[in-house]
Amino acid sequence: MTDFSVPARTRCLAALLALGLAACSGPAPETRSDGNMTSAGAIDNSVIPAQAPAPAGNTEPAAAAIDYTGRWIGVEGMYLNIAPTSVPGRYRLDMQWDLDNSGKFEGVARGDTIVFERRGTRETLRPTDGEQTGLKYLAGKTKCLTVKPGEGYCRD
């Protein structure tokens, strides 16, 4: 027989609260990269969060802190050309990232990085030095952009 010492209304509310908490929880989002070097196509802006509006009184567009425009050189024929677009904080990327793959992508400035999508994978160009590219040929360089270890581009 059921114990009715706790009012049915209280049991019902407790059950609804537990159900509501369970509905709001879930596994943490995946944040690891599988390290695959991929490419192709334009950026899917639904993957990249919209840029936050500038604070009141600030008329400067949000953009990368570093002037990324120009040619960046990698190893074994790898290169990265970055050109501004007509939209502040957006760039056109033309790159050869390995011996067999090249492509053109739209990049979006996020702080001091540029985010772009290559073959369905969100990638980030971040400022580093040559050591952080993981490429021996670029060791000693100070102005570099790295996508992931083994994929980096530098300029003097």
N, C-alpha and C positions, 0 to 999 in steps of 0.2 A: 504494500500500500504506500502511496506517496505521502511525504511529510509536507503538510500544509501550514507549518508554523510560520513560514515566510509568506507574506501575502502574494497572491498570484500576480498582481500588478508589479511588484518589486522584481519578481523573477523574470517577468516579461521584459521589463526595462533593462535588467542586467544582461539578458540574452541579446537584446537589440544593440546595446553598447558594445558587447564583445564582438558581435557580427560586424558592426561599423568599424571597429578598430582593425579587424582582420581584413576588411575590404580596402583599407587605406595603406596597409603594409604590403610589401612585396620585395623581390630581390633587388639588390643594388644594381644600377645600370653598369653595363660593361664598358670599361675605359681603356682596356689594353688594345694595342695594335698587333695584328698578326705578323707584321713585318713584311708582308708581300709588297713588292714593288709593282704597281699597276698603273694604267692610264687609259684615257680616252674621254672625249666629250666635254661639254660645258658643265659648269658647276650647277648643282641643284641647290638653289637658295633656301629650300625648305630644310636642308641639312645644317646650314649655317644660321645661327641666331641673328635676328635683326640687330643692327647697330643701335645702341642706346642713344636717345636724343641728347643733344648738347645741353649743358646746364644753361639756365636763363642768363642772358647777357653775353654768352659766348658765341661769337659768330664764326669762329674757326671750325672747319669741318674736322671730324675725327679722322685721323690718318695715322699711319705708322710713324714712329718717332725717328726712324732712319730713312734716308733717301735710298730706296731700293732700286730705282730705275737704272737701267743700263744692262750691260752684259756681265755675267758671272761665269767663270770657267770651272769645270770639274775635271775628271780624269778620263783618259781613253775616249776623247771626243764628246764627253758630256758637257752640256752648256745650259744656261738659263738666261733668257732675255726677259726683262721686266719692263713693261711700258705702262704709263698711266692711261686711264680711260677718261671719258668726259665726266664720270661720276667720281667725286672725291672719295678717297679711301678704297677705290677699286683699281685693279691692275690686270693687264693682259700678260699671261705667262706663256712663253714659247720655250719649250725645253726638250732636250734629249737626255733621258735619265739612265739609260744603259745602251749597250751596243745595238739593241733591236727595237727600242721604243722611244718614240718622240710624240709630242702633241702640243696643243694649244689649250689653255685653260683660263678661266676667270678667277682671280684671287681677290680676297677681301681682307683689308687691314683689320687686325684685332690686336690692339696695343702695339707691341714691337714685333709682331708676327704677321704673316700673310697666310690665310687659310684658303685652301682650294680643294676641289674634288677631282680625283683621278680614278677612272674605272670603278666608280661607286664607293671608293674609299676616301674618307676625309683625311687630307694631309695638311701639315703645317710647316711652312718655312720659318725657321727661327734663327736669329743672329747668333753666331758662334765664332770660334777661331778654328784654324786648320786642324788642330788636335782633336777637337770635338766632332769633326766630320767622320773620323774613323778611317780616313784615307791617308796613307803614308805620304803620297805625293803632295798633299796640301798642308802637311805639318810645317809649322813656322809661319803660316799665313795668319793675319789678324782680322781681316774683314771677310767673313764667310757667312753663308746661309746653309743650314742643314735641314733636310727633310727627316732623315733617319740615319743611323750609323751606316756608312757605306754609300750614302747619297748626299753629297755636299758640293757647294760651288763657292769659289772665292774670287776676289778681285783685289788689285793693289791700290 
